[in-house]
Amino acid sequence: MAETRLIHGRYRLLEVIGRGGMGEVWRATDESLGRRVAVKCLKPLGPRHDDGVAGVLRERFRREARVAAALQHRGVTVVHDFGEADGTLFLVMELLEGRNLSQLLGDNAHHPLPVHDVVDIAEQVADALAYTHRQGIVHRDLKPANIMRLADGTVKICDFGIARLGDGIGVSSRLTSTGIAMGTPHYMSPEQISGGEVDHRSDLYSLGCVLYEIATGAPPFDQDDTWAILVGHRDTPPEPLRKRRADLPPLFERIVLDLLAKTPEARPADAGDLRRRITGSRAVLPPGPSGYVPLGPIPVPAAPAVPAPRLPAWTRSMTIGRASVRATLPHAALPRDEAATALTGHWTTATAVPPRPQTPPLTPASPVPGTFHTPPSAPAPGVLAAATATPPGLPAAPPPGSPAVPAPVPAVEPELLGVLAGRHGAGLSLGRLGRWAEAADVHRSVAAERERALGPDHPDTLNSRYEHAFALSRAGRSADALRAFGHVAESRARVLGPDHPDTLRARQETAYVLGRLGRHAEAHPVYAEVLAARERVMGAEHPDTLRCRHNLAFTLGRLGRLEESYRMAYEVAAARARLFGPGHPDTLATLYEVAHTLGRLDRWADALGTYQQVADARARALGPDHPDTLAARYEAGICLGRLGRGREALELYRALAAARTRAQGPDDPETLRARHGLGVNLGRLGRWEEALAEAREVTAIRARVLGPDHPDTLVSGREVAVCLGWLGRWSEALDRYRQVAAARERAFGPDHPDTLASRNDEAQCLEQLGRHAEAVELYRRVAASRRRPPAGG
């Protein structure tokens, strides 16, 4: 393409700013919107490349467009557009002002980056990978050249050209029949090299290679030929980072070596688990930027003396180039009978990472659940035991006010620890399936056995106790969960310190459970203290800090402090939009809370607009029939009714009831909520016979599904009475009001607001029947009950 050429009628190409294996990237201007963009074009291959190779590369380019366009995260490059002009495929992306990690290393004469920068980059990349993996996407070519650091410190993953959409089990990394290799040798996982099954843990291995390089100045296997690199990935334990760079924290070294485990099962469970561990490692960073001085040449392990097993066919024409700067892969086709073959020989597993004396294997942590007001569910694994063990020659007692130093871990059979780690993982899997009661039993049993084997304050024991508490909470056993979280928070504060991320997670879950129990006044100071600690340790806009502020805003609303709740939720929504993007689920969850508070402030028009914004964004991201989309639409219907727009509300609820029936079935509680709203708005339009029929049917189904005294059943029963009253059938209405009042009194007590509201309805009905004396007496009783202070108040 010629310079300054206008393509697609709007993108003016100005200058080439990068070239790679698949194409070239131009600095360009979007003349329709007046913004600067980057345009990636697929290079023509020329006459020496056959049509099969061209087809594969074009499909990879299209895949990059589809994959990248579906991602919306602060740590992933934003894609604006995709198309084809004059036979050339192009991809329009945000223009990133910064340097990729390969360039940063080159700028630094291939000396490693400062420790604080390494940890910050690791944390941001892990967060972005956690997001992409949750979308079912595996990058498969993570390397320094594909990770950008912008001028403001933001880190972004680029180039999803060979990414694959996962199917929840694993994706094949086998090469195409053309023999085009997928990946870059210095950063390829062992299973990717062998042509085996690849999942998200392959990305974690590649990230470990990247972190190793930016932390030490060279990748873990920096040999001079393809065979040595591939065998290094396959058979050679990576040299510990601190042998190359002594000022790296031991805890961070442990994280990187765990990422470089030879088998996927031995690596961290997922990128969310990894991010939590990296965040926890910040607590042991030295103050201020690192003043690292290179330690000299890096020793290269000797090549094995045994005959080399046969490598995959595609490695014959592979050139390694310079590590992190230029590692090229072949584009020429290979014969079909020489497609990728697995490496032969024994795979090294037990010796992949030197064992840690008396330290149990890491256990996976549960993912952050997607519930609306829920803090993260799992702490980082128990990796601090080694970091906090007392070195020889130092006093065993910690300084005053510092976390306690755990006692030495007794020698434990590795087989037992492995069995317990597997059972812990099984408990997490049960939780992911929503089988919380079973998960709670598993975690309780594992916690008891870990306590016997490792001690009550060992991080893995506390990890299991945390998961037990979390499962109890989600199983509806809130009182038991509260006690369990309290124990974990107290122990972690003693062992790890009051401001450690794991301690704060346990305290935040304690506050969450207090809210579930309706004890918002007690939850409030806990949230406030955790928030202050998170802001102090992590910063005001760290995702965990924002999650805590979200929960605190929710609690303020339940305490009736609506203006404070609104302001805080609005600020959190704006911060999450900056951090994650306006369509991110966390951003929309907080906007949902903003809308709820606006409604309680009687600002129904503003609430309606916000709910509609949330519903539209969720429909685009999740689909129109997703439960979260439908929940926002339901609330928009309430706003329409409050604004007197009953006809619009009626149509919305009719469509909503149909969507809920398709998605969840006719007897689902959410389907019945939509039908209840439909009946209410029929009444608002004066269609009382239809409203009565709808209310009776919904009441009958709710009584069957939820029980006759369930609050939702009673709400529908009251709606039947309302319809009977408007139809002038006051005797029948009185009977129905009395039934509802009696049921509420049994369930809630005689002075509960809902019970008193039902007694008030009963009095109004008596008035309509001309029974004024009875009505007056009932009004007096209701007024006296409302004046009485609450029990125990």
ZAMARGU-4260 file (C-alpha; in steps of 0.2 Angstrom, whole numbers, plus 5000, padded with zeros to 4 digits):
<rodrens>
0) 5000/5000/5000 | 5006/5017/4996 | 5009/5030/5010 | 4995/5042/5014 | 4983/5030/5005
5) 4965/5031/5010 | 4957/5014/5013 | 4939/5009/5017 | 4935/5027/5014 | 4941/5033/5031
10) 4958/5027/5036 | 4973/5037/5030 | 4989/5027/5031 | 5003/5038/5036 | 5019/5028/5040
15) 5024/5010/5044 | 5028/5008/5063 | 5030/4989/5064 | 5033/4973/5054 | 5030/4955/5059
20) 5028/4938/5052 | 5010/4941/5047 | 5010/4959/5041 | 5014/4977/5044 | 5007/4990/5056
25) 5004/5008/5050 | 5001/5024/5060 | 4985/5031/5053 | 4971/5043/5055 | 4953/5039/5056
30) 4946/5053/5046 | 4928/5050/5051 | 4931/5052/5069 | 4947/5062/5069 | 4957/5050/5080
35) 4974/5042/5078 | 4974/5023/5076 | 4985/5009/5071 | 4981/4999/5055 | 4988/4981/5053
40) 4988/4975/5036 | 4991/4957/5030 | 5006/4957/5019 | 5005/4949/5002 | 5016/4933/5002
45) 5022/4934/4984 | 5023/4920/4970 | 5034/4908/4979 | 5021/4904/4993 | 5007/4892/4988
50) 4989/4896/4990 | 4988/4884/5005 | 5000/4894/5016 | 4991/4910/5010 | 4974/4903/5016
55) 4981/4898/5033 | 4989/4916/5036 | 4973/4925/5030 | 4962/4914/5042 | 4974/4917/5056
60) 4972/4936/5052 | 4953/4935/5052 | 4954/4925/5068 | 4964/4939/5077 | 4951/4951/5071
65) 4937/4941/5078 | 4946/4936/5094 | 4952/4954/5098 | 4936/4963/5094 | 4927/4952/5107
70) 4939/4957/5121 | 4936/4973/5132 | 4949/4975/5145 | 4961/4988/5150 | 4975/4975/5148
75) 4970/4970/5130 | 4973/4981/5114 | 4956/4988/5108 | 4950/4984/5091 | 4940/4996/5082
80) 4936/4989/5065 | 4941/4975/5053 | 4938/4973/5034 | 4946/4971/5017 | 4952/4984/5004
85) 4958/4979/4987 | 4961/4961/4992 | 4971/4966/5008 | 4964/4962/5025 | 4966/4976/5038
90) 4963/4977/5056 | 4960/4994/5065 | 4966/4996/5083 | 4970/5009/5096 | 4987/5017/5093
95) 4998/5013/5108 | 5011/5026/5113 | 5024/5016/5122 | 5037/5002/5120 | 5035/4983/5120
100) 5045/4973/5133 | 5057/4968/5119 | 5061/4986/5115 | 5062/4990/5134 | 5075/4977/5136
105) 5084/4983/5121 | 5084/5001/5127 | 5092/4994/5143 | 5106/4985/5134 | 5097/4969/5139
110) 5100/4972/5157 | 5084/4966/5167 | 5071/4979/5172 | 5069/4986/5190 | 5061/4974/5202
115) 5046/4985/5205 | 5043/4986/5186 | 5044/4968/5184 | 5031/4964/5197 | 5019/4978/5191
120) 5020/4971/5173 | 5018/4953/5180 | 5002/4958/5189 | 4994/4968/5175 | 4998/4954/5162
125) 4991/4941/5174 | 4975/4951/5176 | 4973/4953/5157 | 4976/4934/5155 | 4963/4930/5168
130) 4950/4940/5158 | 4954/4932/5141 | 4954/4915/5148 | 4937/4918/5156 | 4931/4922/5138
135) 4938/4905/5133 | 4953/4912/5123 | 4971/4906/5124 | 4984/4917/5116 | 4997/4904/5112
140) 5010/4917/5107 | 5014/4927/5123 | 5031/4935/5121 | 5040/4951/5126 | 5036/4958/5108
145) 5017/4956/5111 | 5017/4965/5128 | 5016/4984/5127 | 5020/4996/5142 | 5012/5013/5139
150) 5019/5030/5144 | 5007/5030/5159 | 5012/5012/5165 | 4998/5003/5158 | 5002/4986/5151
155) 4993/4978/5136 | 4993/4961/5128 | 4994/4963/5109 | 4993/4951/5093 | 4980/4938/5095
160) 4984/4931/5078 | 4986/4913/5083 | 4974/4913/5098 | 4961/4899/5098 | 4944/4899/5106
165) 4944/4885/5120 | 4929/4873/5122 | 4931/4872/5141 | 4941/4856/5140 | 4957/4861/5130
170) 4962/4866/5113 | 4974/4857/5101 | 4990/4865/5097 | 4994/4853/5083 | 5001/4861/5068
175) 4991/4864/5052 | 4994/4852/5038 | 5005/4866/5030 | 5017/4864/5044 | 5016/4882/5050
180) 5022/4883/5068 | 5011/4891/5081 | 5022/4900/5093 | 5039/4907/5097 | 5053/4894/5103
185) 5060/4904/5117 | 5042/4906/5125 | 5033/4890/5120 | 5027/4878/5133 | 5032/4860/5133
190) 5015/4854/5127 | 5014/4866/5113 | 5031/4860/5107 | 5026/4842/5107 | 5010/4845/5097
195) 4999/4840/5112 | 4984/4848/5120 | 4985/4866/5125 | 4975/4876/5137 | 4976/4892/5147
200) 4991/4885/5157 | 5001/4885/5141 | 5000/4904/5142 | 5005/4904/5160 | 5021/4895/5155
205) 5025/4908/5141 | 5022/4921/5154 | 5034/4913/5165 | 5047/4914/5151 | 5044/4932/5149
210) 5045/4936/5167 | 5061/4926/5168 | 5068/4937/5154 | 5063/4954/5160 | 5069/4949/5178
215) 5086/4942/5173 | 5090/4949/5156 | 5089/4933/5146 | 5075/4919/5144 | 5077/4903/5154
220) 5084/4893/5140 | 5095/4905/5130 | 5105/4893/5119 | 5112/4894/5101 | 5101/4882/5092
225) 5084/4876/5091 | 5087/4859/5098 | 5095/4866/5114 | 5080/4878/5117 | 5067/4864/5114
230) 5076/4852/5125 | 5078/4865/5138 | 5059/4868/5139 | 5057/4849/5139 | 5070/4842/5150
235) 5080/4855/5159 | 5075/4863/5176 | 5077/4882/5174 | 5091/4889/5184 | 5084/4899/5199
240) 5082/4917/5196 | 5091/4923/5211 | 5107/4914/5205 | 5107/4927/5191 | 5100/4941/5201
245) 5101/4941/5220 | 5090/4956/5223 | 5074/4947/5217 | 5062/4943/5231 | 5062/4924/5235
250) 5043/4924/5234 | 5043/4931/5216 | 5056/4919/5211 | 5045/4905/5217 | 5030/4911/5207
255) 5040/4912/5191 | 5048/4894/5194 | 5030/4888/5197 | 5025/4895/5180 | 5039/4886/5172
260) 5034/4868/5178 | 5035/4855/5165 | 5017/4849/5166 | 5002/4860/5166 | 4995/4852/5182
265) 5010/4858/5192 | 5008/4876/5187 | 4996/4889/5195 | 4977/4884/5193 | 4973/4899/5183
270) 4978/4917/5179 | 4967/4924/5193 | 4976/4913/5205 | 4992/4919/5198 | 4987/4938/5200
275) 4983/4936/5218 | 4999/4928/5222 | 5009/4942/5213 | 4999/4955/5222 | 5003/4946/5238
280) 5022/4946/5233 | 5022/4965/5234 | 5022/4964/5253 | 5040/4958/5252 | 5047/4970/5239
285) 5061/4981/5244 | 5057/5000/5246 | 5060/5011/5230 | 5066/5006/5213 | 5079/4992/5212
290) 5097/4997/5210 | 5102/4981/5201 | 5119/4979/5194 | 5121/4964/5181 | 5130/4950/5189
295) 5140/4945/5173 | 5138/4931/5160 | 5124/4919/5162 | 5130/4901/5162 | 5123/4889/5149
300) 5119/4871/5154 | 5129/4858/5145 | 5120/4849/5131 | 5115/4831/5135 | 5127/4818/5131
305) 5113/4805/5126 | 5107/4804/5108 | 5095/4817/5104 | 5077/4811/5101 | 5068/4817/5085
310) 5061/4834/5085 | 5044/4839/5077 | 5047/4841/5058 | 5043/4860/5058 | 5059/4863/5069
315) 5070/4860/5054 | 5068/4877/5047 | 5066/4886/5063 | 5078/4900/5067 | 5079/4907/5084
320) 5085/4925/5080 | 5089/4935/5095 | 5079/4931/5111 | 5064/4942/5113 | 5069/4953/5098
325) 5067/4942/5083 | 5062/4924/5085 | 5055/4919/5068 | 5045/4904/5062 | 5045/4896/5045
330) 5031/4900/5033 | 5036/4887/5020 | 5025/4872/5019 | 5031/4855/5024 | 5026/4838/5017
335) 5010/4832/5024 | 5018/4816/5031 | 5030/4826/5042 | 5016/4835/5052 | 5021/4839/5070
340) 5026/4824/5080 | 5028/4823/5099 | 5045/4823/5107 | 5051/4806/5111 | 5060/4801/5127
345) 5056/4803/5145 | 5048/4819/5151 | 5056/4827/5166 | 5043/4831/5179 | 5049/4828/5197
350) 5065/4838/5195 | 5058/4852/5184 | 5059/4864/5199 | 5070/4860/5214 | 5059/4855/5228
355) 5056/4867/5243 | 5061/4858/5260 | 5046/4855/5271 | 5035/4866/5260 | 5019/4858/5253
360) 5014/4860/5235 | 5003/4875/5231 | 4985/4872/5230 | 4973/4880/5217 | 4962/4894/5222
365) 4944/4897/5217 | 4940/4909/5204 | 4932/4926/5208 | 4914/4922/5207 | 4903/4933/5195
370) 4890/4937/5208 | 4884/4954/5210 | 4890/4960/5227 | 4902/4947/5230 | 4921/4950/5235
375) 4934/4938/5228 | 4931/4920/5233 | 4949/4913/5236 | 4965/4919/5244 | 4982/4916/5236
380) 4989/4899/5239 | 5000/4896/5254 | 5016/4902/5246 | 5022/4914/5260 | 5027/4899/5271
385) 5044/4899/5263 | 5046/4917/5262 | 5042/4920/5281 | 5052/4905/5287 | 5066/4911/5300
390) 5083/4911/5291 | 5097/4903/5301 | 5105/4915/5313 | 5090/4927/5315 | 5079/4927/5330
395) 5063/4917/5329 | 5052/4930/5337 | 5046/4943/5325 | 5047/4962/5329 | 5033/4969/5339
400) 5018/4973/5328 | 5024/4962/5314 | 5016/4946/5308 | 5020/4931/5317 | 5032/4919/5310
405) 5025/4902/5307 | 5033/4887/5316 | 5043/4876/5305 | 5032/4864/5295 | 5034/4846/5301
410) 5040/4833/5289 | 5025/4827/5279 | 5023/4813/5267 | 5023/4821/5249 | 5009/4808/5244
415) 4998/4815/5258 | 5000/4833/5253 | 4997/4828/5235 | 4981/4819/5240 | 4975/4834/5250
420) 4979/4846/5236 | 4968/4835/5224 | 4954/4835/5236 | 4955/4854/5238 | 4954/4855/5219
425) 4939/4844/5219 | 4930/4855/5232 | 4933/4870/5221 | 4926/4861/5206 | 4910/4857/5216
430) 4908/4875/5220 | 4910/4880/5202 | 4896/4868/5198 | 4885/4877/5212 | 4886/4861/5223
435) 4890/4872/5238 | 4884/4860/5252 | 4895/4846/5245 | 4910/4858/5243 | 4908/4864/5261
440) 4910/4846/5267 | 4925/4843/5256 | 4934/4858/5262 | 4930/4855/5280 | 4938/4838/5279
445) 4953/4844/5270 | 4955/4858/5282 | 4955/4846/5297 | 4968/4835/5289 | 4979/4849/5284
450) 4978/4856/5301 | 4984/4839/5308 | 4998/4838/5295 | 5004/4856/5294 | 4997/4865/5309
455) 4982/4876/5312 | 4991/4892/5305 | 4999/4885/5290 | 4993/4895/5274 | 4986/4880/5266
460) 4976/4875/5281 | 4969/4893/5282 | 4966/4892/5263 | 4955/4877/5266 | 4946/4885/5280
465) 4943/4900/5269 | 4935/4889/5256 | 4925/4880/5269 | 4918/4897/5275 | 4915/4903/5257
470) 4905/4887/5252 | 4895/4888/5268 | 4890/4906/5264 | 4885/4901/5246 | 4875/4886/5253
475) 4865/4898/5263 | 4873/4894/5280 | 4877/4912/5284 | 4879/4911/5303 | 4891/4896/5301
480) 4900/4905/5287 | 4902/4921/5298 | 4910/4911/5312 | 4922/4902/5300 | 4927/4918/5291
485) 4931/4927/5308 | 4942/4913/5313 | 4952/4914/5296 | 4953/4933/5297 | 4960/4932/5315
490) 4973/4919/5310 | 4979/4927/5294 | 4981/4944/5303 | 4992/4935/5316 | 5002/4925/5304
495) 5002/4937/5288 | 4998/4954/5295 | 4982/4964/5296 | 4985/4972/5279 | 4990/4956/5269
500) 4978/4954/5254 | 4973/4936/5261 | 4968/4944/5278 | 4958/4958/5269 | 4949/4945/5258
505) 4943/4936/5274 | 4938/4952/5283 | 4929/4958/5267 | 4919/4941/5266 | 4915/4943/5284
510) 4907/4960/5280 | 4898/4952/5266 | 4890/4938/5276 | 4885/4951/5289 | 4876/4960/5275
515) 4867/4944/5270 | 4861/4942/5288 | 4854/4960/5287 | 4867/4966/5300 | 4872/4981/5289
520) 4877/4992/5303 | 4890/4979/5309 | 4896/4976/5291 | 4899/4995/5288 | 4914/4998/5299
525) 4922/4981/5293 | 4921/4987/5275 | 4927/5004/5279 | 4942/4997/5288 | 4946/4985/5274
530) 4944/4999/5261 | 4956/5010/5270 | 4969/4996/5271 | 4967/4992/5252 | 4969/5010/5247
535) 4985/5011/5258 | 4992/4995/5251 | 4985/4993/5234 | 4980/5011/5228 | 4963/5019/5226
540) 4959/5011/5209 | 4966/4993/5211 | 4952/4981/5206 | 4951/4974/5224 | 4949/4991/5231
545) 4935/4996/5219 | 4926/4980/5224 | 4927/4984/5242 | 4921/5002/5238 | 4906/4994/5228
550) 4901/4984/5243 | 4902/4998/5255 | 4891/5009/5243 | 4879/4994/5244 | 4879/4994/5263
555) 4877/5013/5264 | 4861/5011/5254 | 4854/4998/5265 | 4858/5009/5280 | 4847/5023/5272
560) 4862/5034/5268 | 4856/5036/5250 | 4866/5051/5245 | 4882/5044/5251 | 4878/5027/5243
565) 4874/5036/5226 | 4890/5046/5226 | 4901/5032/5230 | 4893/5020/5218 | 4894/5033/5204
570) 4913/5036/5208 | 4916/5017/5208 | 4907/5015/5191 | 4918/5029/5183 | 4934/5021/5190
575) 4929/5004/5184 | 4925/5011/5167 | 4942/5019/5166 | 4951/5003/5172 | 4941/4989/5163
580) 4930/4999/5150 | 4912/5004/5150 | 4905/4988/5145 | 4914/4977/5158 | 4903/4966/5169
585) 4910/4975/5185 | 4907/4992/5178 | 4889/4987/5174 | 4886/4979/5191 | 4891/4996/5199
590) 4880/5006/5187 | 4866/4994/5191 | 4868/4999/5210 | 4868/5017/5204 | 4852/5015/5196
595) 4844/5006/5211 | 4849/5020/5222 | 4843/5033/5210 | 4826/5024/5211 | 4826/5025/5230
600) 4829/5043/5229 | 4814/5045/5218 | 4824/5050/5203 | 4815/5038/5192 | 4819/5045/5175
605) 4838/5045/5179 | 4836/5027/5186 | 4827/5022/5170 | 4840/5029/5159 | 4854/5020/5169
610) 4845/5003/5169 | 4842/5004/5150 | 4861/5008/5148 | 4865/4993/5158 | 4853/4982/5149
615) 4859/4987/5132 | 4877/4984/5136 | 4873/4967/5144 | 4863/4962/5129 | 4878/4966/5117
620) 4890/4957/5128 | 4880/4943/5135 | 4865/4941/5124 | 4847/4947/5125 | 4841/4932/5135
625) 4855/4931/5148 | 4849/4932/5166 | 4859/4948/5170 | 4852/4957/5154 | 4834/4952/5159
630) 4837/4958/5177 | 4841/4975/5171 | 4826/4975/5159 | 4815/4970/5174 | 4821/4985/5184
635) 4818/4997/5169 | 4800/4991/5169 | 4798/4996/5187 | 4804/5013/5183 | 4792/5014/5168
640) 4778/5010/5180 | 4783/5023/5193 | 4784/5036/5179 | 4766/5032/5174 | 4771/5024/5158
645) 4761/5009/5161 | 4758/5004/5143 | 4777/5003/5139 | 4780/4994/5156 | 4766/4981/5151
650) 4774/4977/5134 | 4791/4976/5142 | 4785/4964/5155 | 4776/4954/5142 | 4792/4952/5132
655) 4802/4949/5148 | 4790/4935/5154 | 4792/4926/5137 | 4811/4928/5137 | 4812/4921/5155
660) 4801/4906/5150 | 4812/4902/5135 | 4828/4904/5145 | 4823/4897/5162 | 4806/4889/5161
665) 4788/4894/5166 | 4790/4890/5184 | 4806/4898/5188 | 4805/4912/5201 | 4812/4925/5189
670) 4799/4921/5176 | 4785/4923/5189 | 4792/4940/5194 | 4791/4945/5177 | 4773/4939/5176
675) 4769/4948/5192 | 4775/4964/5185 | 4764/4961/5169 | 4749/4959/5181 | 4753/4974/5190
680) 4753/4985/5175 | 4737/4977/5168 | 4729/4984/5184 | 4737/5001/5181 | 4729/5002/5164
685) 4712/4997/5172 | 4712/4980/5165 | 4707/4972/5181 | 4699/4956/5176 | 4715/4952/5166
690) 4725/4957/5181 | 4716/4947/5193 | 4717/4931/5182 | 4736/4934/5180 | 4738/4937/5199
695) 4729/4921/5204 | 4739/4910/5192 | 4755/4917/5198 | 4750/4915/5216 | 4745/4897/5213
700) 4762/4893/5204 | 4772/4902/5218 | 4763/4893/5232 | 4767/4876/5223 | 4785/4881/5219
705) 4790/4892/5234 | 4778/4887/5247 | 4762/4896/5253 | 4770/4907/5266 | 4785/4913/5255
710) 4786/4932/5254 | 4784/4931/5235 | 4769/4921/5236 | 4761/4933/5249 | 4765/4948/5237
715) 4755/4939/5223 | 4741/4935/5236 | 4740/4954/5240 | 4739/4958/5222 | 4724/4946/5221
720) 4716/4956/5235 | 4720/4973/5226 | 4712/4967/5210 | 4696/4961/5220 | 4695/4978/5228
725) 4696/4987/5212 | 4682/4976/5205 | 4671/4980/5220 | 4672/4963/5228 | 4677/4969/5245
730) 4671/4954/5255 | 4683/4943/5245 | 4696/4956/5246 | 4695/4956/5265 | 4697/4938/5266
735) 4712/4938/5255 | 4720/4953/5265 | 4718/4944/5281 | 4726/4928/5275 | 4741/4938/5269
740) 4742/4947/5286 | 4741/4931/5296 | 4754/4922/5286 | 4766/4937/5287 | 4763/4938/5306
745) 4768/4920/5307 | 4783/4922/5297 | 4789/4939/5302 | 4781/4944/5319 | 4766/4956/5323
750) 4776/4972/5322 | 4786/4968/5306 | 4783/4982/5293 | 4776/4970/5280 | 4764/4963/5293
755) 4758/4981/5298 | 4756/4985/5280 | 4744/4970/5278 | 4734/4975/5293 | 4733/4993/5286
760) 4726/4985/5270 | 4713/4975/5280 | 4708/4991/5289 | 4705/5000/5272 | 4695/4986/5266
765) 4684/4986/5282 | 4681/5005/5278 | 4675/5001/5261 | 4663/4988/5269 | 4656/5001/5281
770) 4663/4993/5296 | 4671/5009/5302 | 4673/5005/5321 | 4683/4989/5317 | 4693/4999/5304
775) 4697/5013/5317 | 4702/5000/5330 | 4714/4991/5318 | 4721/5008/5312 | 4725/5012/5331
780) 4733/4995/5333 | 4744/4998/5318 | 4749/5015/5323 | 4754/5009/5341 | 4765/4995/5334
785) 4774/5007/5323 | 4778/5019/5337 | 4785/5005/5348 | 4804/5003/5347 | 4811/4987/5339
790) 4814/4972/5350 | 4830/4974/5359 | 4832/4992/5353
</rodrens>
